C-alpha cells in the first residue's frame, strides 16, 4: 500500500498487535543502549527461539537455525533454506551502534572541587543537545588478569546519574552569540562525577573519592580505565510519545529500531517457508564509517557464509560464499529522516518520509550528487515493491533531504561491493542522532511485516 496512512487500516485486533509489538520494542531499546548490550539481548532471544551457537554446530541441513557472534559487538543469524546456498540468501542488515560519548583512556581529573570525566564524542552529534540531561554509564573494564567487569550506572532509579553542565542564561551572552556548532565544544563535553572530597590529605581529594567508590563497587583501579570501554548515553527507559501513544521516544532508534524489527522477523518467520536461506546481520561502527573488525567493512560476514558453506559440505567454501553473496538480495535496514512540520524547508515534500505511512525505501542515500550511495537497481526495486504489496505492507519512498541540503549513508554500498542487490529500507525518525529520537509505532510494525515477507520471498 503505497503512500497511505497505516493507522487507517487497523481494526481493533490489529491495533492491539501494533501496540503490543511496540511494547516489546520499547523494552529492547531500554536495555540495549550499547552495541554490546544489543548483542547480548539478541543472543538471548535467538537462543530462546532455538538458534544454535555456531561453535556448537558440526553440520547443517535445511531448516536449521544458527548464529555467530563477533567480538561481542556483531550478531549474524541464519535459517538454512531449501535452495543451495550458492543461489543466494535473503539478508536483513542493520547496525546496533548509536551516536554517544565515550570516556577517554585517561578520563578522570579534578578541577575546582569537581571530579570530571573527559570524553570523546562518537558519531555525528549536535554537541549542545548533550548538556543538562540525565546520563548513564555503560560498558566494560578489562583487567590485566583477563577478567571483565560490566559497568552500569544510572539506569536503576536508585542509581545516581551523571551529566554535562551548561552556562546559566544570566551569564551566557558571549556563548549565545556563537553559532550552534561552536557554542559547546567537544572538549567541554565532560561529565560531572562528584564533588565530595575524601578524608585525609589525598592529592585531588574529590577524584580520589570517586576512585574509592569505583574500587568498592567494581574492584577497579584508575589504571584499568586504559583498557575500558565506557559509553555515556541518555539515562532512563524508552517511553510512549504523544497523547495518543502513537509514537515511541527513546535513545538509539538509529538504528536499533531496524535491528529489533529485523531480529523479530527472523525469530518469527516460518522456517518451513524459507526457500532461500534467511539471514539477519547486526553490525557495529556504522556511525563512524563501518570501519574496523566489527564494522560492515570487516570480513566477518563473508567468513560466516564461508563457514556455512563448509558446514553444508562445500568443497570450495570461499568460492561458494562469494557466489552466495553475489546472488543474494538484501535490505539495508536503516532509518530515514522523517518529515518534520517545524522544518519543512529541508525536504522535497514529494520525496520525503512521513510518519504513519510505513517502511521507507531509499533507492539511494549519499550526499550531493549521491556521493557514497549504493543507488539500487530499478529491477531489484521492482522486486521489493512486489514483495511488500503482496503482503499488504504500507510503504513509501524518500530521499534524505533536498539536493545539496546534506545527506548521509548506510552499509548498503559495502554489501553492494559483492555485486549483491541491495536497497535501503527502514523507518522514518524525528530528532535523528539526538539523545531522544522519535518513531511511529505504525511504521515500526509495518517494517517488521515487510522484513518478515522479504525473508520468504
C-alpha positions as CSV (number, residue, x, y, z in Angstrom):
1,X,0.0,0.0,0.0
2,X,1.9,3.0,-1.3
3,X,1.7,6.3,0.4
4,X,-1.3,5.5,2.6
5,X,-1.6,6.1,6.4
6,X,-1.2,2.7,8.1
7,X,-3.3,3.7,11.1
8,X,-6.4,3.8,9.0
9,X,-6.3,0.2,8.0
10,X,-6.0,-1.4,11.5
11,X,-9.1,-2.9,13.2
12,X,-9.2,-3.2,16.9
13,X,-7.4,-6.6,16.9
14,X,-4.6,-5.4,14.7
15,X,-4.3,-2.2,16.7
16,X,-3.6,-4.2,19.8
17,X,-0.9,-6.1,17.8
18,X,0.7,-2.8,16.9
19,X,0.8,-1.6,20.4
20,X,2.0,-5.0,21.8
21,X,4.8,-5.1,19.3
22,X,5.8,-1.5,20.3
23,X,5.9,-2.6,23.9
24,X,8.4,-5.3,23.1
25,X,10.5,-2.8,21.1
26,X,10.5,-0.3,24.0
27,X,11.8,-3.0,26.3
28,X,14.6,-3.9,23.8
29,X,15.5,-0.3,23.3
30,X,15.7,0.4,27.0
31,X,18.1,-2.4,27.8
32,X,20.2,-2.3,24.6
33,X,21.8,1.1,24.9
34,X,25.2,-0.1,23.6
35,X,26.2,-2.5,20.8
36,X,27.4,-5.0,23.5
37,X,24.1,-4.9,25.3
38,X,22.2,-5.2,22.0
39,X,24.3,-8.2,21.0
40,X,23.7,-9.8,24.4
41,X,19.9,-9.3,24.1
42,X,19.8,-10.6,20.5
43,X,21.7,-13.7,21.5
44,X,19.2,-14.3,24.4
45,X,16.3,-14.1,22.1
46,X,17.9,-16.2,19.3
47,X,18.7,-19.0,21.8
48,X,15.1,-18.9,23.2
49,X,13.9,-19.4,19.6
50,X,16.1,-22.5,19.0
51,X,19.1,-20.9,17.2
52,X,22.4,-22.7,17.9
53,X,25.7,-21.1,18.5
54,X,28.0,-21.7,15.5
55,X,30.8,-23.2,17.6
56,X,28.5,-25.9,18.8
57,X,27.4,-26.9,15.3
58,X,29.1,-29.7,13.3
59,X,26.9,-29.8,10.2
60,X,23.8,-28.0,8.7
61,X,20.7,-29.1,6.9
62,X,17.5,-27.4,5.6
63,X,15.6,-25.8,8.5
64,X,18.5,-25.5,10.9
65,X,19.0,-22.3,12.8
66,X,22.5,-21.0,13.6
67,X,24.0,-17.8,14.8
68,X,27.5,-16.3,15.0
69,X,28.9,-13.6,17.4
70,X,31.9,-11.4,16.6
71,X,33.8,-9.7,19.5
72,X,30.6,-9.2,21.5
73,X,29.5,-6.5,19.0
74,X,28.2,-8.3,15.9
75,X,25.5,-11.0,15.6
76,X,24.7,-12.9,12.4
77,X,21.8,-15.4,12.4
78,X,20.7,-17.8,9.7
79,X,17.9,-20.1,8.9
80,X,19.0,-22.6,6.2
81,X,16.6,-22.7,3.2
82,X,15.7,-25.3,0.7
83,X,17.7,-23.7,-2.2
84,X,21.5,-24.3,-2.4
85,X,23.5,-21.7,-0.6
86,X,25.2,-20.5,-3.8
87,X,21.8,-19.4,-5.2
88,X,21.8,-16.6,-2.6
89,X,20.3,-15.5,0.6
90,X,17.6,-13.1,1.8
91,X,19.6,-10.7,4.1
92,X,18.4,-8.0,6.5
93,X,21.3,-5.9,7.7
94,X,21.1,-3.3,10.5
95,X,23.6,-1.6,12.8
96,X,23.4,-1.5,16.6
97,X,25.8,1.4,17.4
98,X,24.4,4.9,18.0
99,X,25.9,8.3,18.5
100,X,27.1,8.8,22.1
101,X,30.0,10.0,24.2
102,X,32.9,7.7,25.2
103,X,35.3,8.1,28.1
104,X,38.8,8.8,27.1
105,X,41.6,6.4,28.1
106,X,42.8,8.8,30.8
107,X,39.3,10.2,31.7
108,X,39.4,11.2,35.4
109,X,40.6,14.6,36.6
110,X,39.8,17.1,39.3
111,X,39.1,20.8,38.7
112,X,37.9,23.5,41.1
113,X,36.4,21.0,43.5
114,X,34.7,18.7,40.9
115,X,35.7,15.3,39.7
116,X,35.1,15.2,36.0
117,X,35.3,12.6,33.2
118,X,36.9,13.5,29.9
119,X,35.0,12.3,26.8
120,X,35.3,12.0,23.1
121,X,32.0,12.0,21.1
122,X,31.2,9.1,18.8
123,X,29.3,9.7,15.5
124,X,27.5,12.7,14.3
125,X,26.1,14.7,17.2
126,X,24.8,18.2,17.9
127,X,27.0,18.8,20.9
128,X,24.7,21.2,22.6
129,X,21.9,18.6,22.8
130,X,24.0,16.5,25.3
131,X,24.2,19.1,28.0
132,X,21.8,19.4,31.0
133,X,20.2,15.9,30.5
134,X,20.5,12.8,32.7
135,X,23.2,10.5,31.5
136,X,24.2,6.9,32.4
137,X,27.4,5.0,32.1
138,X,27.5,1.6,30.3
139,X,30.4,-0.6,29.3
140,X,33.2,-2.9,30.3
141,X,36.5,-2.6,32.1
142,X,39.0,-5.3,31.1
143,X,41.7,-6.0,33.7
144,X,45.2,-7.4,33.1
145,X,44.3,-10.7,34.8
146,X,41.8,-11.3,31.9
147,X,38.7,-10.6,34.0
148,X,36.0,-8.3,32.5
149,X,33.9,-6.1,34.7
150,X,30.5,-4.9,33.5
151,X,29.6,-1.3,34.3
152,X,26.1,0.0,34.5
153,X,25.4,3.2,36.5
154,X,22.4,5.4,36.0
155,X,19.6,3.2,34.8
156,X,18.2,1.8,38.1
157,X,16.0,4.5,39.7
158,X,18.1,4.1,42.8
159,X,21.3,4.8,40.9
160,X,23.0,8.2,40.7
161,X,23.2,9.8,37.3
162,X,25.8,11.9,35.7
163,X,25.6,14.9,33.3
164,X,27.3,17.8,31.5
165,X,26.7,21.3,32.8
166,X,25.9,24.4,30.7
167,X,26.1,28.1,31.5
168,X,23.2,29.8,33.2
169,X,21.2,32.1,30.9
170,X,22.3,35.1,33.1
171,X,26.0,34.7,32.2
172,X,25.8,33.3,28.6
173,X,25.7,36.4,26.5
174,X,29.0,35.6,24.8
175,X,28.1,31.9,24.4
176,X,24.7,32.7,22.8
177,X,26.3,35.0,20.3
178,X,28.3,32.0,18.8
179,X,26.9,29.7,16.1
180,X,25.3,26.5,17.4
181,X,28.2,24.4,16.2
182,X,30.7,26.4,18.3
183,X,28.7,27.3,21.4
184,X,29.6,23.9,23.0
185,X,32.9,22.4,22.1
186,X,33.9,18.7,22.1
187,X,36.5,19.2,24.8
188,X,33.8,20.7,27.0
189,X,31.6,17.6,26.9
190,X,33.0,16.3,30.2
191,X,30.7,14.6,32.7
192,X,30.5,15.6,36.3
193,X,31.3,12.6,38.5
194,X,31.4,14.1,42.0
195,X,32.1,17.0,44.4
196,X,32.8,15.3,47.7
197,X,36.4,15.1,48.9
198,X,37.8,12.0,50.6
199,X,39.0,12.3,54.2
200,X,42.7,13.0,54.8
201,X,45.3,14.7,52.7
202,X,45.0,12.9,49.4
203,X,46.0,14.8,46.3
204,X,42.9,15.6,44.2
205,X,40.6,14.5,47.1
206,X,37.4,14.6,45.0
207,X,38.8,12.5,42.3
208,X,40.3,10.2,45.0
209,X,36.8,9.7,46.4
210,X,35.4,8.8,43.0
211,X,38.1,6.2,42.6
212,X,37.4,4.9,46.0
213,X,33.8,4.3,45.1
214,X,34.7,2.6,41.8
215,X,37.1,0.4,43.7
216,X,34.4,-0.6,46.2
217,X,31.7,-1.3,43.7
218,X,33.7,-2.8,40.8
219,X,37.1,-3.6,42.1
220,X,38.9,-1.5,39.5
221,X,41.8,0.9,39.7
222,X,42.4,4.1,37.7
223,X,44.9,2.3,35.5
224,X,42.2,-0.2,34.5
225,X,40.3,2.5,32.7
226,X,43.0,2.5,30.0
227,X,41.6,-0.9,28.8
228,X,38.0,0.0,29.3
229,X,35.1,0.8,27.0
230,X,32.7,3.1,28.9
231,X,29.9,4.7,26.9
232,X,27.9,7.7,28.1
233,X,24.2,7.5,27.0
234,X,20.9,9.1,28.0
235,X,19.6,7.6,31.2
236,X,16.1,6.2,31.5
237,X,13.7,3.9,29.5
238,X,12.0,4.5,26.2
239,X,8.5,6.0,26.6
240,X,5.3,6.4,24.7
241,X,5.2,9.7,22.9
242,X,2.2,11.8,22.1
243,X,-1.2,11.9,24.0
244,X,-2.5,9.2,21.6
245,X,0.6,7.0,22.4
246,X,1.2,6.6,18.6
247,X,4.9,7.1,18.9
248,X,8.0,6.0,20.8
249,X,10.6,8.3,22.2
250,X,13.9,7.0,23.3
251,X,17.7,6.9,22.7
252,X,19.1,4.8,19.8
253,X,16.2,4.4,17.4
254,X,19.0,4.9,14.8
255,X,19.4,2.0,14.2
256,X,18.2,-0.3,16.9
257,X,14.6,0.1,15.6
258,X,15.6,-1.7,12.4
259,X,17.8,-4.1,14.3
260,X,14.9,-5.1,16.5
261,X,12.3,-5.5,13.7
262,X,14.9,-7.5,11.6
263,X,15.6,-9.7,14.6
264,X,11.9,-10.3,15.3
265,X,11.3,-11.1,11.6
266,X,13.9,-14.0,11.6
267,X,12.6,-15.1,15.0
268,X,9.0,-15.3,13.8
269,X,9.5,-16.5,10.2
270,X,8.0,-19.9,9.4
271,X,11.2,-22.0,8.7
272,X,9.2,-24.4,6.5
273,X,8.6,-21.5,4.1
274,X,12.2,-20.4,3.8
275,X,13.3,-21.1,0.2
276,X,16.5,-19.1,0.2
277,X,18.5,-19.1,3.4
278,X,17.4,-16.2,5.7
279,X,19.9,-14.0,7.4
280,X,20.0,-11.1,9.8
281,X,23.3,-9.4,10.5
282,X,23.7,-6.7,13.1
283,X,26.9,-4.7,12.8
284,X,28.8,-2.1,14.7
285,X,30.7,1.2,13.8
286,X,28.2,2.4,11.1
287,X,28.1,5.8,12.7
288,X,31.9,6.3,12.1
289,X,32.2,4.7,8.7
290,X,31.6,1.0,9.2
291,X,35.3,0.5,9.8
292,X,37.3,-1.9,12.0
293,X,36.9,-5.5,12.9
294,X,33.2,-5.2,13.9
295,X,32.1,-2.8,11.2
296,X,30.3,-3.8,8.0
297,X,33.6,-3.5,6.1
298,X,35.1,-6.3,8.2
299,X,35.5,-9.8,6.7
300,X,33.3,-11.2,9.5
301,X,30.2,-11.6,7.4
302,X,31.9,-13.1,4.4
303,X,33.7,-15.6,6.7
304,X,30.4,-16.6,8.3
305,X,28.9,-17.5,4.9
306,X,32.0,-19.5,4.0
307,X,31.7,-21.3,7.3
308,X,28.0,-22.1,6.5
309,X,29.1,-23.5,3.1
310,X,31.7,-25.6,4.9
311,X,29.1,-26.9,7.4
312,X,26.9,-27.8,4.5
313,X,29.6,-29.9,2.9
314,X,31.1,-27.5,0.4
315,X,34.5,-28.4,-1.1
316,X,35.2,-24.8,-2.0
317,X,33.7,-22.7,0.8
318,X,35.2,-19.4,0.0
319,X,34.2,-19.6,-3.7
320,X,30.7,-20.8,-2.8
321,X,30.4,-17.9,-0.2
322,X,31.3,-15.3,-2.9
323,X,28.7,-16.8,-5.3
324,X,26.1,-16.9,-2.5
325,X,26.7,-13.2,-1.7
326,X,26.6,-12.2,-5.4
327,X,23.3,-13.9,-5.8
328,X,21.8,-12.6,-2.6
329,X,19.1,-10.0,-2.1
330,X,19.4,-7.6,0.8
331,X,17.5,-4.9,2.6
332,X,19.9,-2.5,4.2
333,X,17.7,-1.9,7.2
334,X,18.5,1.7,8.4
335,X,16.4,4.7,9.3
336,X,15.4,7.6,7.2
337,X,14.8,11.3,8.1
338,X,11.1,11.8,9.0
339,X,9.4,14.9,7.6
340,X,9.2,17.4,10.4
341,X,6.4,20.0,10.1
342,X,8.5,22.5,12.1
343,X,11.3,22.3,9.5
344,X,9.7,21.6,6.1
345,X,12.3,23.6,4.2
346,X,14.9,20.9,4.2
347,X,12.8,18.3,2.3
348,X,11.4,17.9,-1.1
349,X,7.8,17.1,0.0
350,X,7.3,14.7,-2.9
351,X,10.2,12.6,-1.8
352,X,10.1,12.8,1.9
353,X,9.3,10.1,4.6
354,X,6.2,10.7,6.6
355,X,5.2,9.3,9.9
356,X,2.5,6.6,9.7
357,X,3.0,5.7,6.1
358,X,5.1,2.6,6.7
359,X,8.5,1.4,5.9
360,X,10.7,3.7,3.8
361,X,12.7,2.7,0.7
362,X,15.6,4.9,-0.2
363,X,16.8,4.0,-3.7
364,X,19.9,6.0,-2.9
365,X,21.2,7.9,0.0
366,X,24.6,9.7,0.0
367,X,25.0,13.4,-0.2
368,X,25.3,15.9,-3.0
369,X,25.4,14.1,-6.3
370,X,24.6,10.7,-4.5
371,X,28.2,10.6,-3.2
372,X,28.7,7.4,-1.1
373,X,25.5,5.9,-2.2
374,X,24.5,2.4,-3.2
375,X,21.8,3.5,-5.7
376,X,19.8,0.4,-6.1
377,X,19.0,-1.1,-9.5
378,X,15.4,-0.5,-10.6
379,X,14.9,-4.1,-11.4
380,X,15.6,-5.0,-7.8
381,X,13.4,-2.1,-6.5
382,X,10.5,-3.6,-8.6
383,X,11.0,-7.0,-7.0
384,X,10.9,-5.4,-3.5
385,X,7.8,-3.5,-4.3
386,X,6.1,-6.7,-5.4
387,X,7.0,-8.4,-2.2
388,X,5.6,-5.7,0.1
389,X,2.5,-5.1,-2.0
390,X,1.6,-8.8,-1.9
391,X,2.0,-8.8,1.9
392,X,-0.3,-5.7,2.2
393,X,2.5,-3.7,3.8
394,X,2.3,0.1,3.9
395,X,5.4,1.6,2.3
396,X,6.8,4.9,0.9
397,X,9.9,6.2,-0.8
398,X,12.2,9.0,0.3
399,X,15.4,10.8,-0.2
400,X,17.5,12.1,2.7
401,X,16.5,15.8,2.3
402,X,16.7,18.2,-0.6
403,X,19.5,18.1,-3.1
404,X,22.5,20.0,-1.7
405,X,20.9,20.2,1.7
406,X,23.1,17.5,3.3
407,X,22.7,13.7,3.3
408,X,24.1,10.6,4.9
409,X,24.9,7.0,4.2
410,X,24.3,3.4,5.3
411,X,26.0,0.0,5.0
412,X,24.3,-0.7,1.6
413,X,27.2,0.2,-0.6
414,X,29.5,-2.1,1.3
415,X,27.4,-5.2,0.6
416,X,26.9,-3.9,-2.9
417,X,30.6,-4.3,-3.4
418,X,29.9,-8.1,-3.5
419,X,27.7,-7.5,-6.6
420,X,24.7,-8.1,-4.4
421,X,21.3,-6.5,-4.9
422,X,20.8,-4.1,-2.0
423,X,18.3,-1.3,-1.2
424,X,17.9,0.8,1.9
425,X,14.7,0.0,3.7
426,X,13.9,1.4,7.2
427,X,11.8,3.6,9.4
428,X,11.4,7.4,9.4
429,X,12.8,9.1,12.5
430,X,12.5,12.6,14.0
431,X,15.3,14.1,16.1
432,X,17.8,11.7,14.4
433,X,21.1,11.5,16.3
434,X,19.7,13.4,19.2
435,X,19.6,11.9,22.8
436,X,15.9,11.5,22.3
437,X,14.7,10.2,18.9
438,X,11.1,9.6,17.9
439,X,9.4,6.9,15.7
440,X,5.9,6.0,14.8
441,X,4.6,2.7,16.2
442,X,2.8,2.0,12.9
443,X,6.0,2.4,10.9
444,X,7.8,0.0,13.3
445,X,5.1,-2.6,12.9
446,X,4.9,-2.2,9.1
447,X,8.7,-2.5,8.8
448,X,8.6,-5.8,10.8
449,X,5.9,-7.1,8.4
450,X,7.9,-6.1,5.4
451,X,11.0,-7.8,6.7
452,X,9.0,-10.9,7.5
453,X,7.7,-11.0,4.0
454,X,11.1,-10.4,2.5
455,X,12.7,-13.4,4.3
456,X,10.4,-15.8,2.5
457,X,10.3,-14.1,-0.9
